[in-house]
Amino acid sequence: MGEVFKRGEVAIHFSRAEHLYAAWPVPTCIISDGPYGVSGFPGDERTARNLAEWYRPHVQMWSVRASPVTTLWFWNTEVGWANVHPVLASLGWEYRCCNVWDKGMSHVAGNANTQTLRKFPVVTEVCAHYVRRAEFRVDGRVATMQEWLRHEWRRSGLPFHAANEACGVQNAATRKYLSADHLWYYPPPEAFTRMADHANERGRPAGRPYFSVDGERPITSREWERMRAKFDCKVGVTNVWREPQVAGGERVKGERRAMRYKFRSLHGSQKPLVFIDMTVRACTDPGDVVWEPFGGLCPGAVVCHHLKRGYVAAEIIPEFYQAAAHRLALA
Ligand SMILES: C[S@@+](CC[C@H](N)C(=O)[O-])C[C@H]1O[C@@H](n2cnc3c(N)ncnc32)[C@H](O)[C@@H]1O
């Protein structure tokens, strides 16, 4: 398994991530900031063309180890993410939103000859937001949560409008929770339990239990709650995140032995702590586990240490691993 640096519930491994996934605790959040296809750091792919195949074995393992409560933040360039999106979608990751890191004009100041580049200067990266899709079996095939709710209610033999009576509302339950179209809403645990109780008390006796995954008993309110990723954010935050490239005291300085020159910045792709803090807070609670499989300088380690989340990361370049461990020790 290789060397590991630990501080409390936060661990940084000097190892390839793919060797660790099977042993890591189940994640509530995965921060992926791996290859971009721009030769940006050692081991990065030279182009974005092969990124889908590079990521596939990682995404496969994330899908196996995640649960429907898991959120994935997938950092990349726009075209890198576009190449990997089909792999994520086909392996059970539901796309929520694309967040754009706008680094601002200072990122290109004096350094963008658009007549040579023949394009607008690029000052962005993306952080695409996914959640692990909850999947149900219906008649031998995989169904979405929306399809399964409709299927179970229909199976009970009750008319769709009876969901309103179950939830004690005029028409909102049928319209929101049993809708077949894109205006469907996830029933909050209390509404789900009321619908499940109603179907099991008044639905056709022969088909009971309704709203069950094991065929033995209906899903409990607590289990239902864990079939959806957490999300919470401050009012006024949008999907455009404006923040300059990491600089000053936050920028980790140093040199790599393999390089001939001393760089003032140790890692070319260091992420601002403010974004990692915001994304971890948005989808986890204290005690939840965060994975950062392509750690680099492991910003998640610093954030998770302060926010009291469990955390595991992997990094394969010795200087990055050591710098990340040092950073965590001082956090
Ligand atoms: C884009 S950088 C991450 C930067 C990081 N988010 C930060 O803020 O410092 C990707 C890192 O993944 C590491 N890496 C590449 N392949 C890996 C693998 N299979 N397992 C673990 N780390 C890997 C690289 O060495 C590189 O440091």
The ligand as an SDF file (V2000), in Angstrom:
LIG
                    3D

 27 29  0  0  0  0  0  0  0  0999 V2000
   -4.3660   18.1680  -11.3530 C   0  0  0  0  0  0  0  0  0  0  0  0
   -3.2640   17.5240  -10.1980 S   0  0  0  0  0  0  0  0  0  0  0  0
   -4.1180   17.7490   -8.6780 C   0  0  0  0  0  0  0  0  0  0  0  0
   -3.8870   19.1020   -8.0860 C   0  0  0  0  0  0  0  0  0  0  0  0
   -4.5840   19.2770   -6.7560 C   0  0  0  0  0  0  0  0  0  0  0  0
   -6.0030   19.3880   -6.9130 N   0  0  0  0  0  0  0  0  0  0  0  0
   -4.0720   20.5050   -6.0050 C   0  0  0  0  0  0  0  0  0  0  0  0
   -4.8180   21.4450   -5.7870 O   0  0  0  0  0  0  0  0  0  0  0  0
   -2.8810   20.4960   -5.6530 O   0  0  0  0  0  0  0  0  0  0  0  0
   -3.3450   15.7980  -10.4370 C   0  0  0  0  0  0  0  0  0  0  0  0
   -2.3950   14.9910   -9.5910 C   0  0  0  0  0  0  0  0  0  0  0  0
   -2.7210   13.6170   -9.7370 O   0  0  0  0  0  0  0  0  0  0  0  0
   -1.5360   12.8600   -9.6010 C   0  0  0  0  0  0  0  0  0  0  0  0
   -1.8380   11.5320  -10.1940 N   0  0  0  0  0  0  0  0  0  0  0  0
   -1.8700   11.1940  -11.4980 C   0  0  0  0  0  0  0  0  0  0  0  0
   -2.2220    9.8970  -11.6390 N   0  0  0  0  0  0  0  0  0  0  0  0
   -2.4370    9.4160  -10.3910 C   0  0  0  0  0  0  0  0  0  0  0  0
   -2.8410    8.1450   -9.8770 C   0  0  0  0  0  0  0  0  0  0  0  0
   -3.0850    7.1240  -10.6730 N   0  0  0  0  0  0  0  0  0  0  0  0
   -2.9860    8.0160   -8.5400 N   0  0  0  0  0  0  0  0  0  0  0  0
   -2.7210    9.0510   -7.7010 C   0  0  0  0  0  0  0  0  0  0  0  0
   -2.3290   10.2740   -8.1360 N   0  0  0  0  0  0  0  0  0  0  0  0
   -2.1930   10.4550   -9.4670 C   0  0  0  0  0  0  0  0  0  0  0  0
   -0.4960   13.6940  -10.3360 C   0  0  0  0  0  0  0  0  0  0  0  0
    0.8000   13.3890   -9.8980 O   0  0  0  0  0  0  0  0  0  0  0  0
   -0.9410   15.1170   -9.9920 C   0  0  0  0  0  0  0  0  0  0  0  0
   -0.2050   15.6590   -8.9140 O   0  0  0  0  0  0  0  0  0  0  0  0
  1  2  1  0
  2  3  1  0
  2 10  1  0
  3  4  1  0
  4  5  1  0
  5  6  1  0
  5  7  1  0
  7  8  2  0
  7  9  1  0
 10 11  1  0
 11 12  1  0
 11 26  1  0
 12 13  1  0
 13 14  1  0
 13 24  1  0
 14 15  1  0
 14 23  1  0
 15 16  2  0
 16 17  1  0
 17 18  1  0
 17 23  2  0
 18 19  1  0
 18 20  2  0
 20 21  1  0
 21 22  2  0
 22 23  1  0
 24 25  1  0
 24 26  1  0
 26 27  1  0
M  CHG  2   2   1   9  -1
M  END
$$$$
